[in-house]
Amino acid sequence: MGRMWTKDHRERQKAFERRRYPTDLTDEEWERVRPILPQPARRGHKPKVNLREILNAMRYLARTDCGWRMLPHEFGPWQTVYWWFRRFVRRLLFQTLHDVALMLDR
């Protein structure tokens, strides 16, 4: 006799399909990280990238140690991920420098 799919089964299947790699952010991790990410511009074009996917790609790269050009296509163009990586690095560096200067000033 066939097995009936319940709502719980469907939800677990959706979660499995949505989370492709073990390095993908969990919902809890995403909720913690999202507030510190750059906010979209109030004017102009809406962003065409999903920042959660960009972070998933960066985590994948860090964990697998693969090259940028070997990034799985599910994450989008490697050039886009690299551009965001550079932006995050610059932002983190400047934030760190600001924090150190603030601590020294106190």
Secondary structure, 3 states (H helix, E strand, C coil): CCCCCCHHHHHHHHHHHHCCCCCCCCHHHHHHHHHHCCCCCCCCCCCCCCHHHHHHHHHHHHHHCCCHHHCCHHHCCHHHHHHHHHHHHHHHHHHHHHHHHHHHHC
